[in-house]
Amino acid sequence: MTTEWGALSAIFPQDTLLERWLRFKATEAALFKASQLADGTTAHRFNHPRIDSLIDVRLAADPNATYAKTLHLDLSTVTPYVSGPNSVKVATPLSELEAQSLKVDKAYLVSCTNSRASDLAAAAKVFKEKAVDGKVPKIPEHVKFYIAAASIPEQRAAEEQGDWQTLLDAGAIALPSGCGPCIGLGTGLLEPGEIGISASNRNFKGRMGSTEAKAYLASPEVVAASALNGKISGPGWYEKPAGWTGVIRGEGDGIRDEDRMIRIEDALQQIIDEADALAAEGEKTLTLSSSPTTSTPKAPTQQSEEQLASILPGFPEQISGEIVFCDADNINTDGIYPGKYTYQDNVSRTTMAEVCMENYDKAFRDIAKAGDILVAGFNFGTGSSREQAATALLAKEIPLVVAGSFGNIFSRNSINNALMGVEVPRLIERLRKTFGAETTTQKAAIKGEVTEPSSSKDRRESSTSPPSGPTAMPQGEKVLTRRTGWTLTWDVRRSKVVVKEGEGGEVWEQKVGELSESVQDIIAKGGLEKWVKASIGV
């Protein structure tokens, strides 16, 4: 889930917990038939000799590594949370939602994320503990509870342990292992006005069905308890520790100074840094004291020649268009291109253009025109990796996307599919100042929904906090997609954008990063696939 943070990847160090899990899977694969795939690859992938070779060279960060930021989270203070509705970035303590008695229409224990045998066992335990005389309780008639194992081996393991049958006895509806409701495919999608709770990993607006439904994310136990009780609720297992005052988290390593143990190397480095700082301060004082009290102003140095970027044949030197502003941060790939179309191979470019940005704003279809430049907020393209998030914009004949920042996977997919993008945070600030300064997220399209946390207090409940523009109280109804009358020109050779703020408005420019020749080459050839074919002469 590092993509939700805007990161490209994350690496976790190996620990004894991971080693124990790998050893268990290796032993399980060797002993139990249910753990092996039809071709027997599980035993090949998980075996003790392979694990030995992995553990011999442990993956760990360099002890002398430096970081842009360090965050800490005390897991012992974390209570059960539920994400949503319709956002992975809004999290609410389960106890608060329980107090609201939110009726559940559909519950999902599906997808590759939280439907392993252990997850199914945790859900089954909720029903087993409520059994009377060995009879498993039934879910209410108004609730539909869907289950699908993460894989066939996981389902077989759950069947052998009796957990699969327990869930079926409770009234669960079994679905085949594979992509289904989680991405908006097949049976059990959310209908308008319904509330669903799922143990999957994403709940963006419209991803699991109607854009007029609300989707929450929770653990398998909470999903099972919610299905059983007919409303969002937990199994009642969690008890707050005595003296609990909230989740402990923040910047830094979280170690109190009085509890800190410092390495010899760190202590020496600290002394060296302090000495360097004193020396630098002394040199500065000496320079000031030896300077004459009067001096002749230096003649201004001649401005260096403007550095021009190289432009490859076939790549435009400038791109211009009118700005269409989608005023939202964290517009996800489901908002750009609905997941229900992702696996439909027969979708034409015309249809792709028509459904582009549909889950964000249905009005986008009629507002945006060919040749427009799409401008959006921060962390644009967060969420699932799908090439159609880029190709749908190209089908809409939008040549350039400008954002405060991009999700890394979207940035890579854009290059791979020949969609150009550039980050200009200042432009977002200017647009919001002019057309309404409130920063909202795409889920605000549904009237009455919760909004993305904006205050420092609310941000404690957000799983991520990407950079945002200036904030203010909303004024009137939110305009999700707006024709601004502004124009933008990206001067690729001079690595700058020039913005004209409407007829007779201010004109200003902003330097941007230079576009490398390697990226130009891929885009000029129509994307990575065509670039590879051209490189090998196909």
C-alpha positions in Angstrom: 0.0 0.0 0.0 3.0 2.3 -0.3 1.4 3.7 -3.5 -1.2 5.4 -1.3 1.6 7.4 0.3 2.8 8.5 -3.1 5.9 6.3 -2.8 7.2 4.0 -5.5 8.2 1.2 -3.2 9.0 0.2 0.3 11.3 -2.3 1.8 10.8 -4.0 5.1 13.8 -5.6 7.0 13.7 -9.3 7.6 12.8 -10.3 11.1 12.1 -13.5 13.1 8.4 -13.1 12.5 8.8 -13.2 8.8 11.2 -16.2 9.1 8.7 -18.1 11.2 6.0 -17.5 8.6 8.1 -18.6 5.7 9.1 -21.8 7.7 5.5 -22.5 8.4 4.6 -22.2 4.7 7.4 -24.4 3.7 6.4 -27.1 6.2 2.8 -26.7 5.3 3.6 -27.1 1.6 5.5 -30.3 2.3 2.9 -31.9 4.5 -0.6 -30.8 3.4 -2.1 -31.3 0.0 -4.3 -28.3 0.3 -1.3 -26.0 0.4 0.0 -27.1 -3.0 -1.1 -25.8 -6.4 -2.1 -28.3 -9.1 1.4 -28.1 -10.6 3.1 -28.4 -7.3 4.8 -25.0 -7.5 4.1 -24.1 -3.8 6.5 -26.7 -2.5 9.1 -25.4 -5.0 8.7 -21.8 -4.0 8.5 -22.4 -0.2 11.1 -24.9 1.0 13.6 -24.7 3.8 16.8 -24.7 1.6 15.5 -21.6 -0.2 14.6 -19.9 3.0 18.1 -20.7 4.4 19.7 -18.9 1.5 17.4 -16.0 2.0 18.1 -15.6 5.7 21.8 -16.0 5.3 21.9 -12.6 3.7 19.5 -10.4 5.7 18.0 -7.4 4.0 18.5 -4.3 6.3 19.0 -0.6 6.0 22.5 0.7 6.2 23.2 1.9 9.8 24.7 5.1 8.4 21.8 5.9 6.1 20.1 9.2 6.3 16.4 9.9 5.7 14.2 12.8 4.6 11.8 12.0 7.4 11.4 9.5 10.2 8.0 8.6 11.6 7.0 6.5 14.6 3.9 4.6 15.5 3.4 2.8 18.8 1.4 -0.3 17.6 0.4 -1.1 21.2 -1.7 2.0 21.3 -3.6 1.3 18.0 -7.3 0.5 18.5 -9.5 -1.1 15.8 -10.1 1.4 13.0 -12.4 1.6 9.9 -11.5 3.4 6.7 -14.0 5.4 4.8 -16.4 6.0 3.4 -15.0 5.9 -0.1 -11.4 6.8 1.0 -8.4 4.9 2.3 -7.2 8.2 3.8 -10.0 8.8 6.3 -9.9 6.5 9.3 -12.3 6.5 12.2 -12.1 4.5 15.5 -14.5 1.6 15.3 -16.0 2.7 18.6 -17.2 6.0 17.0 -18.9 4.2 14.1 -20.5 1.6 16.4 -22.2 4.5 18.2 -23.7 5.7 14.9 -25.4 2.3 14.2 -24.6 2.4 10.5 -26.8 -0.2 8.8 -24.8 -2.6 6.6 -26.3 -3.9 3.3 -23.3 -5.9 2.0 -20.2 -7.3 3.6 -17.2 -8.6 1.7 -14.5 -11.0 2.8 -12.9 -11.1 -0.7 -9.8 -10.3 -2.7 -6.2 -11.2 -2.4 -5.7 -8.9 0.5 -7.5 -10.3 3.5 -8.9 -13.6 2.5 -6.2 -16.0 3.4 -7.0 -19.1 5.5 -6.0 -17.2 8.6 -8.4 -14.4 7.7 -11.2 -16.7 7.0 -10.5 -18.4 10.4 -10.7 -15.1 12.2 -14.0 -14.3 10.5 -15.4 -17.8 11.3 -14.4 -17.4 14.9 -16.9 -14.5 15.2 -19.7 -16.8 14.3 -18.4 -19.8 16.3 -18.3 -17.8 19.5 -22.0 -16.8 19.0 -23.1 -20.4 18.3 -25.8 -21.8 20.5 -25.8 -25.6 21.1 -23.3 -25.9 18.2 -25.6 -24.0 15.8 -24.0 -21.1 14.0 -26.1 -17.9 14.0 -27.5 -16.6 10.7 -26.8 -13.2 9.3 -29.9 -10.9 9.0 -32.0 -11.1 5.9 -31.2 -7.6 4.8 -27.4 -8.4 4.7 -25.6 -10.1 1.9 -22.2 -11.5 3.0 -19.8 -12.5 0.2 -16.7 -14.6 0.6 -13.9 -15.5 -1.8 -10.6 -16.9 -0.8 -7.3 -15.3 -1.8 -6.4 -18.4 -3.8 -7.6 -21.9 -4.3 -5.0 -23.3 -1.9 -6.2 -20.9 0.8 -9.8 -22.0 0.2 -8.9 -25.6 0.5 -7.0 -25.0 3.7 -10.1 -23.1 5.1 -12.3 -26.0 4.0 -10.1 -28.6 5.8 -10.2 -26.5 9.0 -14.0 -26.2 8.8 -14.0 -22.4 8.6 -15.3 -22.2 5.1 -18.3 -24.3 6.0 -18.9 -22.2 9.2 -19.2 -19.1 7.0 -21.5 -20.8 4.6 -23.7 -22.1 7.4 -24.0 -18.5 8.6 -25.4 -17.5 5.2 -22.3 -16.3 3.4 -22.4 -16.4 -0.5 -19.3 -18.0 -1.9 -17.6 -16.5 -4.9 -14.7 -17.9 -7.0 -11.2 -17.0 -6.1 -10.1 -14.0 -8.2 -10.9 -10.4 -9.0 -14.5 -9.6 -8.2 -16.5 -7.0 -6.1 -13.2 -5.5 -4.9 -12.6 -4.0 -8.4 -16.3 -3.7 -9.4 -16.6 -7.0 -11.3 -19.2 -9.8 -11.2 -21.8 -10.5 -8.5 -22.6 -8.5 -5.4 -21.8 -4.9 -6.4 -23.0 -2.0 -4.3 -26.3 -0.4 -5.4 -27.1 3.3 -5.0 -27.7 4.2 -1.4 -26.2 1.0 0.0 -23.5 0.7 2.6 -20.8 -1.9 2.3 -17.9 -3.0 4.5 -15.1 -5.0 3.1 -11.8 -6.5 4.1 -10.2 -5.6 0.8 -7.6 -2.9 0.3 -9.3 0.0 -1.6 -12.7 1.6 -1.4 -12.6 4.5 -3.8 -15.9 6.0 -4.9 -17.6 3.7 -7.5 -14.9 1.1 -7.2 -17.1 -1.6 -5.7 -20.3 -0.6 -7.5 -22.4 2.6 -7.6 -20.9 6.0 -7.1 -23.9 6.7 -4.9 -23.0 4.0 -2.4 -20.6 4.1 0.5 -17.8 1.6 1.1 -15.8 1.1 4.3 -12.8 -1.0 4.9 -12.1 -3.1 8.0 -10.4 -6.2 9.3 -12.0 -9.7 8.6 -13.2 -9.9 12.2 -15.0 -6.5 12.0 -16.5 -7.4 8.6 -17.8 -10.6 10.0 -19.2 -9.0 13.1 -20.8 -6.2 11.0 -22.4 -8.9 8.7 -23.7 -10.7 11.8 -25.1 -7.6 13.6 -26.4 -5.9 10.4 -24.5 -2.7 11.2 -20.9 -1.6 11.5 -19.6 -3.2 14.7 -16.8 -5.3 16.2 -16.8 -8.7 17.7 -16.3 -7.3 21.2 -12.8 -8.7 21.7 -10.9 -5.5 22.1 -10.6 -3.7 25.4 -8.9 -0.4 25.8 -5.8 -0.5 27.9 -5.9 1.3 31.2 -4.7 4.8 30.9 -5.1 4.8 27.1 -5.2 8.4 25.8 -4.9 7.9 22.0 -2.7 6.6 19.3 0.9 7.5 19.8 2.6 8.6 16.6 4.5 11.5 15.1 7.8 12.5 13.5 11.1 11.2 14.8 11.9 7.7 16.2 9.6 8.1 19.2 12.3 7.3 21.7 12.4 9.6 24.7 15.8 11.3 25.3 16.1 9.8 28.7 15.6 6.3 27.3 17.8 6.8 24.3 21.0 4.7 23.8 23.5 6.3 21.4 26.1 4.3 19.5 29.8 5.4 19.8 29.8 6.2 16.1 26.8 8.5 16.5 28.3 10.2 19.5 31.5 10.9 17.7 29.6 12.2 14.6 27.6 14.5 16.9 30.8 15.9 18.4 32.3 16.4 14.9 29.1 18.2 13.7 29.2 20.5 16.7 32.9 21.3 16.1 32.2 22.0 12.4 29.4 24.3 13.3 31.5 26.3 15.8 34.4 26.5 13.3 32.0 27.8 10.6 30.6 30.4 13.0 34.1 31.5 13.9 35.1 31.9 10.3 32.0 34.0 9.7 32.8 36.3 12.6 36.4 36.6 11.5 35.4 37.5 8.0 33.0 40.2 9.2 35.5 41.7 11.6 38.2 41.9 8.9 35.9 43.5 6.3 36.3 47.3 5.6 33.5 49.5 7.0 32.9 50.9 3.6 33.1 49.3 0.3 32.3 50.0 -3.3 29.3 48.0 -4.6 30.2 45.3 -7.0 29.1 45.6 -10.6 26.3 43.1 -11.3 27.6 40.0 -12.9 26.4 39.3 -16.4 23.5 36.8 -16.4 24.6 33.5 -17.6 23.2 32.3 -20.9 19.8 30.5 -20.7 20.2 26.8 -20.6 18.1 25.1 -23.2 17.1 21.5 -23.1 17.7 19.2 -26.1 14.5 18.3 -28.0 14.4 15.0 -29.9 12.9 14.7 -33.3 9.1 14.0 -33.0 8.8 15.7 -29.6 7.0 19.0 -29.4 8.9 22.1 -28.2 5.8 23.6 -26.7 2.4 22.4 -25.6 -0.5 24.9 -25.0 -4.1 24.6 -24.1 -6.9 26.0 -22.0 -6.9 24.8 -18.4 -9.7 22.6 -17.2 -9.4 22.5 -13.4 -10.4 19.4 -11.3 -10.1 20.9 -7.9 -9.4 17.8 -5.7 -6.4 16.2 -4.1 -5.8 12.4 -4.2 -7.9 11.8 -7.4 -7.3 8.1 -7.7 -7.1 5.8 -10.7 -10.7 4.6 -10.1 -11.8 8.2 -10.4 -9.9 8.6 -13.6 -10.9 5.2 -15.2 -13.6 3.1 -13.4 -12.3 -0.4 -12.4 -15.4 -2.1 -13.9 -14.0 -1.4 -17.4 -10.4 -2.4 -16.7 -10.7 -6.0 -17.8 -13.0 -5.4 -20.8 -10.7 -5.8 -23.8 -13.3 -4.6 -26.3 -13.7 -1.1 -24.9 -13.2 1.4 -27.8 -11.2 4.6 -27.5 -14.5 6.5 -27.9 -16.0 4.7 -24.9 -12.8 5.2 -22.9 -13.1 9.0 -23.6 -16.7 9.0 -22.6 -16.1 7.3 -19.2 -12.9 9.1 -18.5 -13.1 10.7 -15.0 -16.6 9.3 -14.6 -16.2 8.2 -11.0 -14.7 11.6 -10.1 -17.3 13.8 -11.9 -19.8 12.6 -14.6 -19.9 16.2 -15.9 -16.3 16.0 -16.9 -17.4 14.2 -20.1 -19.2 17.3 -21.4 -17.0 20.0 -19.8 -13.5 18.9 -21.0 -12.7 19.3 -24.7 -10.0 17.9 -27.0 -6.8 19.9 -26.6 -7.5 21.0 -23.0 -4.9 20.8 -20.3 -6.1 19.0 -17.3 -5.0 20.5 -14.0 -5.6 18.8 -10.7 -4.5 18.9 -7.1 -1.9 16.9 -5.2 -1.1 13.2 -5.4 -3.0 12.8 -8.7 -3.3 9.2 -9.8 -3.0 7.5 -6.4 -4.4 4.0 -6.0 -4.3 0.9 -8.2 -1.8 0.7 -11.1 -3.7 0.6 -14.4 -2.5 1.9 -17.7 -6.1 2.9 -18.7 -5.8 5.8 -16.2 -3.3 7.3 -18.7 -4.8 6.0 -22.0 -8.3 7.2 -21.1 -7.0 10.7 -20.9 -5.2 10.3 -24.2 -8.5 9.0 -25.7 -10.1 12.2 -24.4 -7.4 14.0 -26.4 -5.9 15.6 -23.4 -2.2 16.1 -24.3 -0.9 17.2 -20.9 -1.8 16.7 -17.2 -0.5 19.3 -14.6 -0.8 18.6 -10.9 0.6 19.7 -7.6 2.2 16.2 -7.4 1.6 12.8 -8.9 1.4 9.3 -7.5 4.6 7.6 -8.6 2.9 4.6 -10.3 0.7 7.0 -12.3 3.8 8.9 -13.3 5.4 5.7 -14.6 2.3 4.6 -16.4 2.0 8.0 -18.0 5.4 7.7 -19.5 4.8 4.1 -20.6 1.7 5.2 -22.5 3.0 8.5 -23.9 0.9 10.8 -21.6 2.8 13.9 -20.6 2.7 15.3 -17.1 4.3 18.2 -15.1 4.2 19.3 -11.5 3.4 22.9 -10.8 2.3 23.4 -7.2 2.1 27.2 -7.6 -0.5 26.9 -10.3 -2.8 24.9 -7.9 -2.5 27.6 -5.3 -3.3 30.3 -7.8 -6.3 28.5 -9.1 -7.7 27.8 -5.7 -7.1 31.3 -4.6 -9.1 32.5 -7.7 -11.9 30.0 -8.0 -12.3 28.9 -4.4 -9.6 28.0 -1.9 -11.1 25.0 -0.3 -9.1 21.8 -0.8 -11.5 18.9 -1.1 -11.1 15.3 -2.1 -13.0 13.5 -4.8 -15.4 11.8 -2.4 -17.1 15.2 -1.7 -19.0 14.6 -5.0 -21.6 12.8 -2.9 -23.5 15.3 -1.0 -23.4 14.8 2.7 -20.2 12.6 2.7 -17.4 13.2 5.1 -14.5 15.3 3.7 -10.8 14.8 3.7 -9.3 15.9 7.1 -7.8 19.3 6.8 -7.0 20.5 10.3 -4.0 19.1 12.2 -6.3 17.4 14.6 -8.3 15.7 11.8 -5.1 14.7 10.0 -4.3 12.4 12.9 -7.2 10.2 11.6 -5.8 10.2 8.1 -3.7 7.2 6.9 -1.6 9.5 4.7 -1.1 13.2 4.4 0.2 14.3 1.0 1.1 17.9 0.6 -1.9 20.2 -0.1 -2.5 23.7 -1.2 -4.0 26.5 0.9 -7.2 25.6 2.7 -10.3 27.6 3.6 -13.9 27.0 4.4 -16.1 25.8 1.4 -18.2 28.5 -0.1 -21.4 27.2 -1.8 -21.5 24.0 -3.7 -18.3 22.5 -4.9 -17.5 22.7 -8.6 -15.6 19.5 -9.3 -14.6 20.3 -12.9 -14.3 23.9 -14.2 -13.4 25.6 -17.5 -11.1 28.4 -16.2 -10.5 30.5 -19.3 -6.8 30.4 -18.3 -4.2 29.1 -20.7 -1.0 27.2 -20.0 2.0 26.8 -22.3 4.7 24.3 -21.4 8.0 25.4 -23.0 9.8 22.1 -23.0 13.1 23.6 -24.4 13.3 26.2 -21.7 11.9 24.0 -19.0 9.2 26.4 -17.9 5.4 26.9 -18.0 3.8 30.2 -18.8 0.3 30.8 -17.5 -2.1 33.5 -18.6 -4.9 34.0 -16.1 -7.7 34.7 -18.5 -8.3 37.5 -21.0 -6.4 40.6 -19.7 -5.3 38.7 -16.7 -1.8 38.3 -15.1 0.8 36.4 -17.1 3.5 34.6 -15.1 6.0 31.8 -15.6 7.4 29.0 -13.5 10.5 26.9 -14.0 9.9 23.2 -14.0 12.1 20.1 -14.2 13.9 19.4 -17.5 12.5 16.5 -19.5 15.2 14.0 -20.2 15.9 12.7 -23.7 15.1 9.2 -22.6 11.5 10.1 -21.6 11.1 12.2 -24.7 12.1 9.2 -26.8 9.5 6.9 -25.2 6.7 9.5 -25.6 7.7 10.5 -29.1 7.5 6.9 -30.2 4.0 6.5 -28.7 4.9 4.7 -25.4 7.1 2.1 -24.0 5.7 -0.8 -26.0 6.3 1.0 -29.3 9.7 2.1 -28.2 10.8 -1.4 -27.4 9.5 -2.6 -30.8 11.3 0.1 -32.6 14.5 -0.7 -30.6 14.5 -4.3 -31.7 13.3 -3.6 -35.2 9.8 -5.2 -34.9 
